[in-house]
Amino acid sequence: MAFFLTPGARKYRDVRGHVLKLPSGIICVPLEYRGDGSWSAIPVGGTHRMYGAGSWDIAIYVEDIDNAERIDVG
């Protein structure tokens, strides 16, 4: 049996159960995978002027996720 990855499958990163500190200074909690490598996330802190704790949800992408610091919360 062979498995073939679709182009979208290579873009998936499993970040459930993590808090991410993005290179931009945003600390966020990923909520839902939206496809094409993007996740809906809620900022919960960090140093970014526009996207701090309590702001609206944002989209984060594969490149941001790959360069983020992951904090496992179980």
C-alpha positions in Angstrom: 0.0 0.0 0.0 1.4 3.4 -1.0 0.5 6.8 0.4 0.7 9.9 -1.6 0.7 13.4 -0.2 -1.4 16.0 -1.8 0.2 19.5 -2.1 -2.0 20.7 0.8 -1.0 17.8 3.1 2.6 19.0 3.1 1.5 22.3 4.4 -0.3 20.9 7.5 1.4 21.4 10.9 -0.2 19.9 14.0 -0.2 22.7 16.6 -3.1 21.5 18.7 -2.3 21.8 22.4 0.4 24.4 21.9 0.9 28.0 22.5 3.0 29.6 19.8 5.3 32.6 20.1 5.6 33.8 16.5 8.7 35.6 15.1 6.5 38.7 14.9 6.2 38.8 18.7 2.6 37.5 18.8 1.9 34.8 21.4 -1.2 32.9 20.2 -3.3 29.8 20.7 -4.2 28.0 17.4 -7.9 27.1 17.3 -8.9 25.5 13.9 -7.1 24.3 10.8 -8.5 26.2 7.8 -6.6 24.4 5.1 -3.8 25.4 2.8 -1.5 25.6 5.8 -3.3 28.2 7.7 -4.7 28.1 11.2 -7.2 30.4 13.0 -5.5 31.6 16.2 -6.3 33.9 19.1 -3.5 36.2 20.3 -3.0 36.0 24.1 0.0 38.2 24.6 3.3 39.3 23.2 5.1 42.4 22.0 3.3 43.1 18.7 1.6 46.5 18.8 -1.6 45.5 16.9 -2.2 41.9 17.9 -2.0 41.7 21.7 -4.0 39.8 24.2 -7.7 40.1 23.6 -7.6 41.1 20.0 -9.5 39.3 17.3 -8.5 36.0 15.7 -5.7 36.0 13.2 -4.6 33.6 10.5 -1.1 32.0 10.9 0.6 30.2 8.1 3.2 27.4 7.7 6.2 29.7 7.6 5.2 31.4 10.8 4.5 28.0 12.5 7.8 26.6 11.3 9.7 29.5 12.9 7.6 29.7 16.0 8.6 28.7 19.5 6.2 26.0 20.7 5.1 25.8 24.3 3.3 22.5 25.0 0.3 22.9 27.3 -0.9 19.3 27.1 
